[in-house]
Amino acid sequence: MPIFLNEVWLGDLTPALMDEAVTFFGNLSVGSKPDNLPDDLRMLAGPWLSAEEAKVMFIFEINDPSTMFDAYAERMVSGLFARRKLTLLSNWNSVKDYADRVNAP
């Protein structure tokens, strides 16, 4: 299953929003998720809070990240999320295989 790094910038930080973020990401980290998140979404690592900015990062797997649209939009509208960056991760063996292939005589 594809693995992604998800970077989520939080909205305007208030004590209430910080509490909501801690609850939301804490629940995800133990496998508890809202009904509007896909069944095949699984957090593999994290969450981590950035020390430099209001950003939470975690690694998850899912077959099709577009199925998260409703859940992401809901959190944008509520103010919990300000934006996100989703990065597909490749395992190192795939990168090495590619490098070997393009450098082959």
Secondary structure, DSSP 4 states (H G I P E B T S, - for coil): --EEEEEEEESS--HHHHHHHHHHHHHHHTT---TTS-TT-EEEEEEEE-SSSSEEEEEEE-S-GGGGHHHHHHHHHHTSEEEEEEEEE--HHHHHHHHHHHT--
